[in-house]
Amino acid sequence: MFRPPLLAALRGAPRRHSSTLAARPAAPLRPLRVLLAATSIGLLTFTFGAATLKSILPGTGPIDGSPLHSHDSPFNLPSLTTGASVLARNATYQRLLASDEWTLIPDVAESLPLHVRATKLMSGALRGHRKITANVRFVHKDGLRAVSLLRLGNALCGHPNVVHGGVLATVADEALGRLAIAQFPDGGGVTARLVVNYRAPARAVDDVFVWDGVKVLEAEVVEVGERKVTVRGILKDEEGKTLLNTEALFVVPKGWRPRPLVEH
């Protein structure tokens, strides 16, 4: 009987015993490894992608949706401690601290009792976890210049991860106002006019993608009258980019007796 050469070769090949098949090593868990690798790559891509978006396009990236905390929250102390540590490493802070021409003015909130802070804006409602975690001032020996350094968290945002313009206006009003009020004999005055020109988005600190985030506001008195003072300022980010320019007029209304500055 005629058989094709290939069939004859197959029939003539030796057969493998079952013991040989059982001794073969188990196949590696390839699907699991692929899944773990894909998950790792996905997480890395998301993390670096979000960081890139927040760096290049402020107003984008993941949003921190955790709730705000009260002025006496246990989360405040760790956040304020981190803020103080970051501030201490800031180049502008170190330069001014080492200079004989500038005097450090600590955060006014540190001198206020807890129950008093609860009634304040900059020292109370806007201060703490995910809000203002650092706020100090340096005053020049001529008394006409001041530099404020702040960290503004992502609970103070309007657009995602961008500090609200109203918060920046409040920061400017506070910094310029304290310099202006120091020019009045009785140490008091009110804002009569505040002009703010926004130049660039101010990225909020989230301690993940934006860690340093120290904003620097330089203020200078440009005019002093009997009952009015004009102050100009410029706010910059940690990279030196101008975020806003501002000018304000402060006055002492006739017949008005302001409280001491420390109570504000």
C-alpha positions in Angstrom: 0.0 0.0 0.0 1.4 3.4 -1.0 1.7 6.0 1.8 2.8 9.6 1.3 6.3 10.3 2.6 5.1 12.9 5.3 2.5 10.5 6.7 5.0 7.7 6.8 7.5 9.9 8.7 4.8 10.9 11.2 3.8 7.4 11.9 7.4 6.3 12.3 8.2 9.1 14.8 8.7 8.0 18.4 5.8 8.8 20.7 6.3 10.8 23.9 5.2 9.3 27.2 2.8 11.0 29.5 5.4 11.2 32.2 7.5 13.4 29.9 4.5 15.8 29.3 3.8 16.0 33.0 7.4 17.0 33.7 7.2 20.2 31.5 7.4 23.4 33.6 4.1 25.4 34.1 3.6 28.4 31.7 4.4 31.8 33.4 1.5 34.0 34.6 1.9 36.2 31.6 -1.6 37.8 31.6 -1.1 38.9 35.2 2.2 40.5 34.4 0.8 42.3 31.4 -2.1 43.6 33.6 0.3 44.9 36.3 2.6 46.5 33.7 -0.4 48.2 32.0 -1.7 49.5 35.3 1.7 50.9 36.3 2.2 52.6 33.0 -1.3 54.0 33.2 -0.7 55.5 36.7 2.6 57.0 35.7 1.1 58.5 32.5 -1.8 60.0 34.5 0.5 61.4 37.2 3.0 63.0 34.8 0.3 64.1 32.4 -1.6 65.9 35.2 1.6 67.5 36.4 2.4 68.7 32.8 -1.1 70.1 32.3 -1.0 72.0 35.6 2.4 73.3 34.7 1.7 74.3 31.2 -2.0 75.0 31.3 -3.2 76.3 34.7 -6.8 75.6 35.2 -6.5 72.0 34.1 -5.7 68.7 35.8 -7.3 66.8 38.7 -9.3 68.7 41.3 -9.0 68.2 45.0 -12.6 67.8 46.1 -12.0 67.2 49.8 -14.1 69.4 52.1 -12.8 72.6 53.7 -11.9 72.7 57.3 -12.6 75.1 60.1 -10.0 77.3 61.8 -9.6 74.8 64.6 -9.3 71.7 62.4 -6.5 69.2 63.4 -5.5 69.3 59.7 -4.4 72.9 60.0 -1.3 72.4 62.2 0.4 69.9 59.8 -0.3 72.1 56.8 0.9 75.3 58.5 4.1 73.4 59.6 4.7 72.3 56.0 4.1 75.9 54.9 6.6 77.2 57.4 9.2 74.6 56.3 8.8 75.4 52.6 9.0 79.1 53.3 12.2 78.7 55.3 13.9 77.2 52.2 12.6 80.0 49.9 15.5 82.0 48.3 13.7 85.4 48.7 12.9 84.6 52.4 16.5 83.7 53.1 17.9 86.7 51.3 15.7 89.2 53.2 16.2 87.4 56.5 20.0 87.7 56.1 19.8 91.4 55.3 20.3 94.2 57.9 17.9 96.4 55.9 14.8 94.3 56.3 12.9 93.3 59.4 10.8 90.1 59.6 7.1 90.6 60.7 5.7 87.2 61.6 2.2 86.1 60.6 -0.2 88.3 62.6 -2.4 85.2 63.2 0.3 83.9 65.6 -0.4 86.7 68.0 -4.2 86.2 68.0 -6.0 83.8 70.3 -7.9 81.0 68.6 -11.3 82.5 69.3 -10.3 85.8 67.8 -8.9 84.2 64.6 -12.3 82.7 64.1 -13.7 86.2 63.4 -11.0 87.3 61.0 -10.5 86.8 57.2 -6.8 86.5 56.4 -6.0 85.2 59.9 -9.0 83.0 60.2 -11.3 82.0 57.4 -8.6 82.0 54.7 -5.9 80.5 56.9 -5.2 76.7 57.4 -5.3 73.4 55.5 -5.6 73.8 51.7 -5.8 77.6 52.2 -3.1 80.1 53.3 -0.4 78.0 55.0 2.3 80.7 55.1 2.0 84.5 55.4 4.9 86.6 56.6 6.1 90.2 55.8 9.4 92.0 55.6 9.5 95.7 56.1 12.4 97.8 54.9 14.2 100.1 57.3 12.9 103.2 55.3 9.4 102.2 56.2 8.2 102.8 52.7 8.7 99.3 51.3 7.5 95.8 52.2 7.6 92.3 50.9 4.9 89.7 51.7 5.4 85.9 51.1 2.5 83.6 51.0 1.5 80.0 50.1 -2.1 79.8 48.7 -3.8 76.4 48.6 -6.3 74.8 46.3 -9.3 75.5 48.5 -9.0 79.2 47.4 -9.6 78.4 43.7 -12.1 79.7 41.2 -11.1 77.8 38.1 -9.5 74.4 38.8 -6.2 74.7 40.6 -6.0 78.5 39.9 -6.3 80.9 42.9 -9.5 83.0 42.7 -8.9 86.5 41.6 -10.9 87.8 44.6 -8.5 86.1 46.9 -5.6 87.7 45.1 -7.2 91.1 45.4 -7.7 90.5 49.2 -4.1 89.5 49.5 -3.1 92.7 47.7 -5.4 94.8 49.8 -4.0 93.4 53.0 -0.3 93.7 52.0 -0.6 97.2 50.6 -2.9 98.3 53.4 -0.6 97.3 56.2 2.2 99.3 54.6 -0.1 102.3 54.1 -1.6 102.3 57.6 1.9 102.4 59.1 2.3 105.8 57.5 -0.6 107.3 59.5 0.1 108.7 62.9 -2.7 106.8 64.6 -2.0 103.6 62.8 -5.3 103.3 61.1 -7.1 103.8 57.7 -9.4 102.2 55.2 -9.2 101.3 51.5 -10.7 104.0 49.3 -9.6 102.6 45.9 -8.0 99.3 44.8 -7.0 98.6 41.2 -5.8 95.2 40.2 -4.5 94.2 36.8 -4.2 90.5 36.4 -1.3 89.3 34.3 -1.2 85.5 34.6 -3.0 82.7 36.5 -1.7 82.0 40.0 -1.3 78.3 40.5 -2.5 77.0 43.8 -0.4 74.8 46.1 -1.6 71.2 46.4 1.6 69.7 47.9 1.6 67.1 45.1 2.0 68.8 41.7 2.7 72.3 43.0 4.8 72.0 46.2 6.7 75.3 46.6 4.2 77.8 45.4 5.4 80.7 47.4 4.0 84.0 46.1 5.9 87.2 46.6 4.2 90.6 46.8 6.4 93.6 46.7 4.8 96.9 47.9 6.1 100.5 47.9 4.6 103.8 49.1 4.5 106.2 46.2 2.6 109.2 47.8 1.8 110.3 51.3 -0.6 113.1 52.2 -2.1 114.3 55.5 -5.0 111.9 55.4 -4.2 109.6 52.4 -1.5 107.2 51.2 -1.0 105.6 47.8 0.8 102.3 47.5 1.7 100.2 44.5 2.5 96.5 44.4 3.4 93.6 42.2 2.7 89.9 42.9 5.0 87.3 41.5 5.1 83.5 41.6 7.9 81.2 42.7 9.5 81.5 39.2 9.5 85.3 39.2 6.6 85.6 36.7 4.3 88.6 37.3 0.8 87.6 38.3 -0.7 91.0 38.9 0.0 94.7 39.3 -1.9 96.7 41.8 -2.3 100.2 43.2 -4.4 101.3 46.1 -5.4 104.5 47.9 -5.9 104.4 51.7 -7.5 107.3 53.6 -8.5 108.2 57.2 -12.1 109.4 57.1 -12.8 112.6 59.1 -14.1 111.8 62.6 -13.2 108.1 62.3 -11.1 106.5 65.0 -9.7 103.2 63.8 -8.7 100.3 66.1 -5.1 99.3 66.5 -3.7 97.4 63.5 -3.1 94.2 65.5 -6.9 93.8 66.0 -7.6 93.5 62.2 
